[in-house]
Amino acid sequence: QVQVVESGGGLVQPGGSLRLSCATSGISFSIYFMAWYRQAPGKQRELVASISSSSATTTYTDSVKGRFVIFRDNGKNTVYLQMNSLKYEDTAVYYCYARRPGVDFWGQGTAVTVSS
């Protein structure tokens, strides 16, 4: 049984930090491409950051470059998103995504609210 479970969301003030975690089970995590997406109210889901299976390649959407860092621990079957200098516009539900050729999985999401 495959599980993709996000955690770490919550309420944070502008300028603050959060670390999201995505723990997986039931998959060979080390061969999966992993990514974080987010969906703000009334908007389409967008790719925030991605990381290759070996961590050799990471990508970020322009709006989070220099503030967010994606990293993974293949020994713990977990991918993380460190979010710094949070802004109001980072408010969204953040989803973890796992993919290998022909197969993909989504988590249920974790909500991040940036508010004073």
Secondary structure, 3 states (H helix, E strand, C coil): CCEEEEECCEEECCCCCEEEEEEEECCCHHHCEEEEEEECCCCCCEEEEEECCCCCCEEECHHHCCCEEEEEECCCCEEEEEECCCCHHHCEEEEEEEEECCEEEECCCEEEEECC
